[in-house]
């Protein structure tokens, strides 16, 4: 099956780009602009009580066929070490984005720009005022996938949020195992000027559990600056209409 084969298959495969435990949930799904609404959500966790949950919707509400509009909200908790102190951050974020996309026989690509707002509560109080409170940002995101050889694919996503100066990037190498399901490995880097994390692991995504409904799992090891290595894992869920 081709990597970009109309609405349903592309939506399922593109949902695979949603993961990684990103605190700000930049993970905006991409789908063919001609497709109907696409719902997505997921949750991730890591050692030390870190977690994130997100939910969103994507679709095309304009007469321009290659445009997509997306909305995503998230709730998160993460921590990092700085100057001998462990800083804990609890927060929520929301993003609205407009994207352009292009598909071909064996792949697809998308670029989007969006307004993102986050509100953080840092503890201990006063530990890191740079991350505390509300902040607006302008998020630029590139993502895509390309099949090669027989049943192999690479996909990636990279985003930079002006304002907080936060970045997030992930690459995956995948192999089609059955139906529309893919299994493989992933490598992720994310952070901002004061927080940096690296993680890598395995992923299985695109498991059909109902009409237009797909499930995925992922897990691996994570290293955050100033903190010991820890396990991370989670799941994703998507529904194409």
Short mmCIF file of the C-alpha atoms (twelve columns), coordinates in Angstrom:
data_MODEL
# 
_entry.id   MODEL 
# 
loop_
_atom_site.group_PDB 
_atom_site.id 
_atom_site.type_symbol 
_atom_site.label_atom_id 
_atom_site.label_alt_id 
_atom_site.label_comp_id 
_atom_site.label_asym_id 
_atom_site.label_seq_id 
_atom_site.Cartn_x 
_atom_site.Cartn_y 
_atom_site.Cartn_z 
_atom_site.pdbx_PDB_model_num 
ATOM 1   C CA . UNK A 1   0.000   0.000  0.000  1 
ATOM 2   C CA . UNK A 2   1.256   3.484  -0.849 1 
ATOM 3   C CA . UNK A 3   2.143   5.943  1.887  1 
ATOM 4   C CA . UNK A 4   -0.374  8.468  0.599  1 
ATOM 5   C CA . UNK A 5   -3.471  6.659  -0.615 1 
ATOM 6   C CA . UNK A 6   -6.396  8.976  -0.068 1 
ATOM 7   C CA . UNK A 7   -8.269  9.771  3.063  1 
ATOM 8   C CA . UNK A 8   -8.421  6.788  5.414  1 
ATOM 9   C CA . UNK A 9   -4.967  5.282  4.941  1 
ATOM 10  C CA . UNK A 10  -3.228  8.644  5.052  1 
ATOM 11  C CA . UNK A 11  -5.081  9.680  8.206  1 
ATOM 12  C CA . UNK A 12  -4.075  6.485  9.969  1 
ATOM 13  C CA . UNK A 13  -0.455  6.786  8.973  1 
ATOM 14  C CA . UNK A 14  -0.290  10.480 9.739  1 
ATOM 15  C CA . UNK A 15  -1.608  9.809  13.212 1 
ATOM 16  C CA . UNK A 16  1.706   8.056  13.811 1 
ATOM 17  C CA . UNK A 17  3.361   11.477 13.879 1 
ATOM 18  C CA . UNK A 18  1.478   12.512 16.979 1 
ATOM 19  C CA . UNK A 19  3.578   10.913 19.655 1 
ATOM 20  C CA . UNK A 20  6.603   11.419 21.789 1 
ATOM 21  C CA . UNK A 21  5.489   12.831 25.118 1 
ATOM 22  C CA . UNK A 22  5.822   16.440 24.052 1 
ATOM 23  C CA . UNK A 23  4.757   18.691 26.961 1 
ATOM 24  C CA . UNK A 24  3.202   21.319 24.663 1 
ATOM 25  C CA . UNK A 25  1.523   18.742 22.446 1 
ATOM 26  C CA . UNK A 26  2.756   20.318 19.233 1 
ATOM 27  C CA . UNK A 27  1.760   16.999 17.756 1 
ATOM 28  C CA . UNK A 28  -0.783  18.256 15.269 1 
ATOM 29  C CA . UNK A 29  -2.159  15.577 12.997 1 
ATOM 30  C CA . UNK A 30  -1.882  16.044 9.267  1 
ATOM 31  C CA . UNK A 31  -4.399  14.633 6.838  1 
ATOM 32  C CA . UNK A 32  -5.444  15.081 3.211  1 
ATOM 33  C CA . UNK A 33  -7.240  18.385 2.934  1 
ATOM 34  C CA . UNK A 34  -10.131 16.722 1.087  1 
ATOM 35  C CA . UNK A 35  -10.790 14.386 4.003  1 
ATOM 36  C CA . UNK A 36  -13.453 14.902 6.629  1 
ATOM 37  C CA . UNK A 37  -12.774 15.768 10.265 1 
ATOM 38  C CA . UNK A 38  -9.990  13.825 11.952 1 
ATOM 39  C CA . UNK A 39  -9.965  13.426 15.747 1 
ATOM 40  C CA . UNK A 40  -6.848  12.432 17.643 1 
ATOM 41  C CA . UNK A 41  -5.653  12.082 21.204 1 
ATOM 42  C CA . UNK A 42  -3.164  10.336 23.388 1 
ATOM 43  C CA . UNK A 43  -1.248  10.159 26.624 1 
ATOM 44  C CA . UNK A 44  2.354   9.564  27.609 1 
ATOM 45  C CA . UNK A 45  4.238   9.077  30.842 1 
ATOM 46  C CA . UNK A 46  7.831   8.874  32.045 1 
ATOM 47  C CA . UNK A 47  9.769   8.176  35.208 1 
ATOM 48  C CA . UNK A 48  9.378   10.563 38.110 1 
ATOM 49  C CA . UNK A 49  5.705   11.196 37.441 1 
ATOM 50  C CA . UNK A 50  6.130   13.028 34.144 1 
ATOM 51  C CA . UNK A 51  3.071   12.856 31.897 1 
ATOM 52  C CA . UNK A 52  1.197   14.559 29.077 1 
ATOM 53  C CA . UNK A 53  -2.262  14.222 27.548 1 
ATOM 54  C CA . UNK A 54  -3.530  15.824 24.367 1 
ATOM 55  C CA . UNK A 55  -6.615  15.928 22.136 1 
ATOM 56  C CA . UNK A 56  -7.287  17.658 18.867 1 
ATOM 57  C CA . UNK A 57  -9.187  17.937 15.624 1 
ATOM 58  C CA . UNK A 58  -7.987  18.595 12.085 1 
ATOM 59  C CA . UNK A 59  -9.797  19.166 8.817  1 
ATOM 60  C CA . UNK A 60  -10.431 21.536 5.939  1 
ATOM 61  C CA . UNK A 61  -13.009 24.273 6.472  1 
ATOM 62  C CA . UNK A 62  -12.047 26.298 3.388  1 
ATOM 63  C CA . UNK A 63  -12.613 25.792 -0.360 1 
ATOM 64  C CA . UNK A 64  -8.831  25.587 -0.921 1 
ATOM 65  C CA . UNK A 65  -8.042  21.852 -1.279 1 
ATOM 66  C CA . UNK A 66  -4.457  21.856 0.024  1 
ATOM 67  C CA . UNK A 67  -5.105  23.820 3.234  1 
ATOM 68  C CA . UNK A 68  -5.679  22.251 6.658  1 
ATOM 69  C CA . UNK A 69  -6.830  23.783 9.921  1 
ATOM 70  C CA . UNK A 70  -5.961  22.229 13.262 1 
ATOM 71  C CA . UNK A 71  -6.726  22.756 16.922 1 
ATOM 72  C CA . UNK A 72  -5.055  20.905 19.799 1 
ATOM 73  C CA . UNK A 73  -5.133  21.230 23.590 1 
ATOM 74  C CA . UNK A 74  -2.883  19.567 26.153 1 
ATOM 75  C CA . UNK A 75  -2.163  19.120 29.834 1 
ATOM 76  C CA . UNK A 76  1.309   18.166 31.059 1 
ATOM 77  C CA . UNK A 77  3.770   17.744 33.901 1 
ATOM 78  C CA . UNK A 78  7.541   17.522 33.512 1 
ATOM 79  C CA . UNK A 79  10.681  18.274 35.493 1 
ATOM 80  C CA . UNK A 80  14.339  19.045 34.956 1 
ATOM 81  C CA . UNK A 81  17.442  19.831 36.957 1 
ATOM 82  C CA . UNK A 82  19.069  23.256 37.094 1 
ATOM 83  C CA . UNK A 83  21.730  24.592 39.493 1 
ATOM 84  C CA . UNK A 84  21.296  21.555 41.725 1 
ATOM 85  C CA . UNK A 85  17.522  22.030 42.020 1 
ATOM 86  C CA . UNK A 86  14.816  19.858 40.474 1 
ATOM 87  C CA . UNK A 87  12.256  22.147 38.837 1 
ATOM 88  C CA . UNK A 88  8.723   20.781 38.412 1 
ATOM 89  C CA . UNK A 89  6.367   22.263 35.802 1 
ATOM 90  C CA . UNK A 90  2.602   21.741 35.531 1 
ATOM 91  C CA . UNK A 91  0.770   23.387 32.682 1 
ATOM 92  C CA . UNK A 92  -1.737  23.503 29.880 1 
ATOM 93  C CA . UNK A 93  -1.401  24.623 26.275 1 
ATOM 94  C CA . UNK A 94  -3.544  25.272 23.213 1 
ATOM 95  C CA . UNK A 95  -2.661  25.784 19.573 1 
ATOM 96  C CA . UNK A 96  -4.548  26.751 16.417 1 
ATOM 97  C CA . UNK A 97  -2.689  26.267 13.142 1 
ATOM 98  C CA . UNK A 98  -3.066  26.590 9.387  1 
ATOM 99  C CA . UNK A 99  -1.106  24.266 7.129  1 
ATOM 100 C CA . UNK A 100 -0.384  23.442 3.495  1 
ATOM 101 C CA . UNK A 101 0.295   19.905 2.309  1 
ATOM 102 C CA . UNK A 102 1.300   17.841 -0.680 1 
ATOM 103 C CA . UNK A 103 0.950   14.110 -1.287 1 
ATOM 104 C CA . UNK A 104 2.488   11.836 -3.893 1 
ATOM 105 C CA . UNK A 105 2.484   8.101  -4.652 1 
ATOM 106 C CA . UNK A 106 4.904   7.115  -1.904 1 
ATOM 107 C CA . UNK A 107 4.765   9.927  0.611  1 
ATOM 108 C CA . UNK A 108 3.525   13.298 1.782  1 
ATOM 109 C CA . UNK A 109 4.759   16.527 3.339  1 
ATOM 110 C CA . UNK A 110 3.206   19.396 5.270  1 
ATOM 111 C CA . UNK A 111 4.188   22.789 6.638  1 
ATOM 112 C CA . UNK A 112 2.071   24.702 9.152  1 
ATOM 113 C CA . UNK A 113 2.142   27.859 11.232 1 
ATOM 114 C CA . UNK A 114 0.071   28.462 14.335 1 
ATOM 115 C CA . UNK A 115 -0.496  30.546 17.438 1 
ATOM 116 C CA . UNK A 116 0.298   28.667 20.652 1 
ATOM 117 C CA . UNK A 117 -0.438  29.682 24.239 1 
ATOM 118 C CA . UNK A 118 0.910   27.925 27.313 1 
ATOM 119 C CA . UNK A 119 0.389   28.509 31.025 1 
ATOM 120 C CA . UNK A 120 2.892   26.969 33.447 1 
ATOM 121 C CA . UNK A 121 3.037   26.698 37.222 1 
ATOM 122 C CA . UNK A 122 6.570   26.114 38.455 1 
ATOM 123 C CA . UNK A 123 7.608   24.615 41.784 1 
ATOM 124 C CA . UNK A 124 9.357   25.187 44.059 1 
ATOM 125 C CA . UNK A 125 8.036   28.732 43.839 1 
ATOM 126 C CA . UNK A 126 10.560  31.057 42.262 1 
ATOM 127 C CA . UNK A 127 12.816  28.211 41.136 1 
ATOM 128 C CA . UNK A 128 12.619  29.191 37.458 1 
ATOM 129 C CA . UNK A 129 10.665  32.343 36.661 1 
ATOM 130 C CA . UNK A 130 11.600  31.979 32.981 1 
ATOM 131 C CA . UNK A 131 9.146   29.071 32.645 1 
ATOM 132 C CA . UNK A 132 6.449   30.370 34.989 1 
ATOM 133 C CA . UNK A 133 3.135   31.924 33.983 1 
ATOM 134 C CA . UNK A 134 1.517   32.428 30.588 1 
ATOM 135 C CA . UNK A 135 3.271   32.959 27.275 1 
ATOM 136 C CA . UNK A 136 2.269   33.234 23.617 1 
ATOM 137 C CA . UNK A 137 4.338   31.783 20.829 1 
ATOM 138 C CA . UNK A 138 4.384   31.371 17.050 1 
ATOM 139 C CA . UNK A 139 4.899   27.723 16.125 1 
ATOM 140 C CA . UNK A 140 6.364   26.595 12.789 1 
ATOM 141 C CA . UNK A 141 6.094   22.873 12.020 1 
ATOM 142 C CA . UNK A 142 7.351   20.638 9.200  1 
ATOM 143 C CA . UNK A 143 6.397   16.985 8.900  1 
ATOM 144 C CA . UNK A 144 6.346   14.255 6.295  1 
ATOM 145 C CA . UNK A 145 6.776   10.612 5.363  1 
ATOM 146 C CA . UNK A 146 8.447   8.713  2.531  1 
ATOM 147 C CA . UNK A 147 8.208   5.001  1.729  1 
ATOM 148 C CA . UNK A 148 11.184  3.160  0.279  1 
ATOM 149 C CA . UNK A 149 12.191  -0.388 -0.665 1 
ATOM 150 C CA . UNK A 150 9.412   -2.835 0.221  1 
ATOM 151 C CA . UNK A 151 7.206   -2.006 3.227  1 
ATOM 152 C CA . UNK A 152 9.707   0.445  4.737  1 
ATOM 153 C CA . UNK A 153 9.118   4.110  5.532  1 
ATOM 154 C CA . UNK A 154 10.762  7.033  7.267  1 
ATOM 155 C CA . UNK A 155 8.819   9.901  8.760  1 
ATOM 156 C CA . UNK A 156 9.741   12.939 10.729 1 
ATOM 157 C CA . UNK A 157 8.458   16.061 12.423 1 
ATOM 158 C CA . UNK A 158 10.261  19.210 13.495 1 
ATOM 159 C CA . UNK A 159 8.782   22.252 15.232 1 
ATOM 160 C CA . UNK A 160 10.088  25.502 16.651 1 
ATOM 161 C CA . UNK A 161 8.010   27.767 18.899 1 
ATOM 162 C CA . UNK A 162 9.098   31.405 18.777 1 
ATOM 163 C CA . UNK A 163 8.505   33.113 22.093 1 
ATOM 164 C CA . UNK A 164 9.429   30.314 24.505 1 
ATOM 165 C CA . UNK A 165 12.139  29.314 21.975 1 
ATOM 166 C CA . UNK A 166 11.074  25.708 22.382 1 
ATOM 167 C CA . UNK A 167 11.968  22.990 19.877 1 
ATOM 168 C CA . UNK A 168 10.798  19.445 19.243 1 
ATOM 169 C CA . UNK A 169 12.000  16.973 16.596 1 
ATOM 170 C CA . UNK A 170 11.466  13.285 15.973 1 
ATOM 171 C CA . UNK A 171 12.493  10.748 13.351 1 
ATOM 172 C CA . UNK A 172 11.061  7.274  12.853 1 
ATOM 173 C CA . UNK A 173 12.092  4.256  10.814 1 
ATOM 174 C CA . UNK A 174 9.071   2.000  10.245 1 
ATOM 175 C CA . UNK A 175 8.234   -1.373 8.715  1 
ATOM 176 C CA . UNK A 176 4.722   -2.425 7.744  1 
ATOM 177 C CA . UNK A 177 3.904   -5.508 9.815  1 
ATOM 178 C CA . UNK A 178 0.256   -6.180 8.927  1 
ATOM 179 C CA . UNK A 179 -2.655  -4.291 7.379  1 
ATOM 180 C CA . UNK A 180 -2.051  -0.580 7.962  1 
ATOM 181 C CA . UNK A 181 0.036   -1.209 11.087 1 
ATOM 182 C CA . UNK A 182 3.670   -0.155 11.258 1 
ATOM 183 C CA . UNK A 183 6.394   -1.036 13.767 1 
ATOM 184 C CA . UNK A 184 9.812   0.508  14.192 1 
ATOM 185 C CA . UNK A 185 12.099  2.765  16.174 1 
ATOM 186 C CA . UNK A 186 12.046  6.468  17.038 1 
ATOM 187 C CA . UNK A 187 14.515  9.125  18.191 1 
ATOM 188 C CA . UNK A 188 13.357  12.398 19.782 1 
ATOM 189 C CA . UNK A 189 15.005  15.663 20.892 1 
ATOM 190 C CA . UNK A 190 13.080  18.466 22.595 1 
ATOM 191 C CA . UNK A 191 13.576  21.363 24.947 1 
ATOM 192 C CA . UNK A 192 14.130  25.112 25.242 1 
ATOM 193 C CA . UNK A 193 17.076  27.284 26.346 1 
ATOM 194 C CA . UNK A 194 16.878  25.870 29.895 1 
ATOM 195 C CA . UNK A 195 15.468  22.357 29.443 1 
ATOM 196 C CA . UNK A 196 16.764  19.633 27.125 1 
ATOM 197 C CA . UNK A 197 15.707  15.996 26.731 1 
ATOM 198 C CA . UNK A 198 16.652  13.089 24.479 1 
ATOM 199 C CA . UNK A 199 14.656  9.906  24.124 1 
ATOM 200 C CA . UNK A 200 14.487  6.848  21.905 1 
ATOM 201 C CA . UNK A 201 12.507  3.651  21.727 1 
ATOM 202 C CA . UNK A 202 10.139  1.448  19.772 1 
ATOM 203 C CA . UNK A 203 6.693   2.137  18.336 1 
ATOM 204 C CA . UNK A 204 3.747   0.207  16.904 1 
ATOM 205 C CA . UNK A 205 1.060   2.342  15.281 1 
ATOM 206 C CA . UNK A 206 -1.892  2.128  12.912 1 
ATOM 207 C CA . UNK A 207 -3.578  -0.852 14.617 1 
ATOM 208 C CA . UNK A 208 -7.196  -0.868 13.410 1 
ATOM 209 C CA . UNK A 209 -9.670  -1.433 16.259 1 
ATOM 210 C CA . UNK A 210 -12.840 -0.199 14.551 1 
ATOM 211 C CA . UNK A 211 -14.142 1.654  11.518 1 
ATOM 212 C CA . UNK A 212 -11.753 4.545  11.060 1 
ATOM 213 C CA . UNK A 213 -10.348 4.047  14.576 1 
ATOM 214 C CA . UNK A 214 -6.652  3.289  15.055 1 
ATOM 215 C CA . UNK A 215 -4.485  2.632  18.096 1 
ATOM 216 C CA . UNK A 216 -0.746  2.848  18.692 1 
ATOM 217 C CA . UNK A 217 1.782   2.255  21.471 1 
ATOM 218 C CA . UNK A 218 5.335   3.444  22.091 1 
ATOM 219 C CA . UNK A 219 8.018   3.180  24.755 1 
ATOM 220 C CA . UNK A 220 11.706  3.564  25.409 1 
ATOM 221 C CA . UNK A 221 14.331  5.422  27.446 1 
ATOM 222 C CA . UNK A 222 14.497  9.161  28.168 1 
ATOM 223 C CA . UNK A 223 17.294  11.377 29.487 1 
ATOM 224 C CA . UNK A 224 16.500  14.895 30.692 1 
ATOM 225 C CA . UNK A 225 19.313  17.292 31.590 1 
ATOM 226 C CA . UNK A 226 19.910  17.212 35.332 1 
ATOM 227 C CA . UNK A 227 17.770  14.088 35.849 1 
ATOM 228 C CA . UNK A 228 18.541  10.343 35.761 1 
ATOM 229 C CA . UNK A 229 17.551  8.187  32.804 1 
ATOM 230 C CA . UNK A 230 13.961  6.976  32.902 1 
ATOM 231 C CA . UNK A 231 11.478  4.888  30.966 1 
ATOM 232 C CA . UNK A 232 8.809   6.576  28.840 1 
ATOM 233 C CA . UNK A 233 5.740   5.127  27.185 1 
ATOM 234 C CA . UNK A 234 2.246   5.882  26.026 1 
ATOM 235 C CA . UNK A 235 -0.529  5.391  23.524 1 
ATOM 236 C CA . UNK A 236 -2.264  7.224  20.680 1 
ATOM 237 C CA . UNK A 237 -5.792  7.015  19.356 1 
ATOM 238 C CA . UNK A 238 -7.283  8.477  16.180 1 
ATOM 239 C CA . UNK A 239 -10.656 8.527  14.434 1 
ATOM 240 C CA . UNK A 240 -11.110 9.435  10.771 1 
ATOM 241 C CA . UNK A 241 -14.556 10.372 9.440  1 
# 
